[in-house]
């Protein structure tokens, strides 16, 4: 306790220490605070500190940010073949385009469990137009694009982000990846090895 008092004295201004020394503790305890303000008024009177129960004076009133619900309006269009397209206006040099497919573990009842995870790992590999993944990566670099594939319980998402000037190319690449993949044996073996590594990693984790 004595060390704490010394530390407080070293970090406190001399004027405040002098006022605290000459303050009669009994007068603080015996002073009856205002019923409306409570004990904060007593402390504020003795030490000239602003009461925490009052808002500081001289400050502007708080204005809270309001979220604009209509900032990005999504337009859904249904083509003659039943394909639904959701689009949003976006200003800038980059855009994102993706395809959402009804798939995932929910639909694996008639197939081998885990096949959706394999499809995720095999995304953006060799296709009828691109001989290997390296060619796909080179094509993506030309338009500053990145690719991603994710699966959840009931959907599979293929997505690409690129410069707006490369939109046609990434749409073609999406079509190749979804409809014309080669699914070579070595690619399937690589996907299997990646999945086994993920399973081993989960087993070795300690939560």
N, C-alpha and C positions, 0 to 999 in steps of 0.2 A: 504494500500500500504506500509506504514511504517513497519507494522508487517511482511509483506512478505519479505522486504529487510533485517530486522533483522534475520529472520529465515534463509535466504540465507547465511548471513554472518556467522551464527553459524555453518552451515554445510559445509562451503567452507574453503579450506586451506588458511593460512595467506599469503602465497606467491602470490596466485592468487588475493586475495583482495588488496594486496599492488600494484600489477600491474594494477588492474582496477582503483585504485584511481589516479595513475599517468598517466593514458591514457587520451589524449586530445580528447574529443568527437568530436570536430570540425574537427580534423585531420582524424577521421574515416569517417565522412560524406563527407568531401571534397576529399578524396582519390578516384581516378577513378579506378574502378576495371577493370581487363582484360576483353575485350569483349568476349573472348572464354570461360573463366571460370565463369564469372558473379560475384556476390557479395560474393560467397563462398571463393574466393581467398582473398578478403579483410579481412574477419573475420578470415581466417586461418593465415594471416600474422600478424595481431594484437595480437591475443590470442594464437597463436601456436596450434590451434585445427585443426585436419585433416578435410578437406572439405568433406561434405557428398556426393558431386557429383562425388567423386573419390573412386575407390575400395582400401581398405587398402593394403599396401604393405607387402610383406613377408608372405602372406597367400597362401596356395595351391589353385589351381583352383577348382571350384565346380564340382563334379561329381554326376549327378542325377541318381537315381535308375530307371532301365528300367524293366517294367513288362514283365515277360516271358509268352507269350500267350499259349505256348505249354507245360506248366508245368504239367497240369492235362488234359490228353487227354481222352475224353469220347468215349467209344466203345459201339455202339448200335447193339444188336443182336436180330433178329426176329426168334422166334421158329416156329415149324410147325403149332402150334395151333393159331398163330397170336400174341402171347404175345411178347411184345418188352421189352428187358432188356438193361438198360444203366448201364455200369460199369466203374469205374475208379480205377487205381492202387493207393493204399494208404499204406504207410509203418508205422507200429506201432502196438500196442496191441489192438487197438479199431477200430471198423468199424461201419458203418451205412447202414441199409437196409430199404427200404420203398416201398410202392405200391401207385401209382398215378392212380386214377380212374376218368373217365369222369363223373362228377356229380356236384351238387351244385345248386344254385337258378336258373341258366340258364335252367335247365332241369326240373323245378318244375311246368311246365305248366299244366300237367295232374294230379298233385298231390297237396296235401295240402301245402300251402306256409309255409316255415320254416322247412320242414322235414329234409333237409340237416343238419340244426343245431342240430336237435335231434340225427341224426346219429353220429355227432361229439361227443356229450355228452355220447352216448352209446358205444363208442369205448372202447375196452379192458375191457369189462364187462364179465359176465358169458357166457360160450360157452358149446358145447357138451362135451368137455374134461375137462374144468375148471368150477367148480361149482359156483364160485363167483370171484369177483375182487381180493379178498385177495390171492387166490391161484395164480392168474396171477402175482401179485406183488411179492410174494415169489419166483416164478419161475424166475422173472426178476432179483431179488437180487442175485440169485445163480450165474449169469453170469455178474453181475455188469451192468445191462442194464436199460435203461429208455425208456419210450414209449410216443408217442405224436400223436395226430390226429388234422388236420386242414382242414378247408373248405374255398374255395374261390368261385368266381362266377361260375366257370366251372370245378373245380377239387376238389377231396377229397384226402387227403394225410394221409396215415397210415405209421408211421416211428418208427424205433427202433434203438438205438445205444447200442452196447455191446462189450465185449471182443471178439476177433476173435475166441476164442475157443467155444463161445456160439452161433455161427452163425446159426447152424442147428436148435437150439432150438427157436431162435427168428423168423426164417422163419416159423416154425411150428405154433408159436403163431400168426403170421400175418395171416396165413391161417385160423386158428380157428376164429380169430376176424372178418375176412371179410366174410367167407363163412358159418360159423356155429355158429353165435351168438344166444343166447336163447331169448333175448329181453323180460325179465320178467316184469310183471306189476309194481313191486316195483322199478325196474330200470328205467322204462319209467316215473314213477311219480317223481323220483329223478331228472331225466334230465329236466322234465318240471319245477320243482321248481328252478333248477339252471338257466334255461333260463329266468324265470319270474324275478328272482333276478337281472340278467344282465339288463333286460329292465327297471326295477325300478331304477337301478343305473344310467343308461343313462338319465332317466327323471330328476333325482335329481342333475345331474351335472350342474355346471354353467361355461360357457365358456366365 
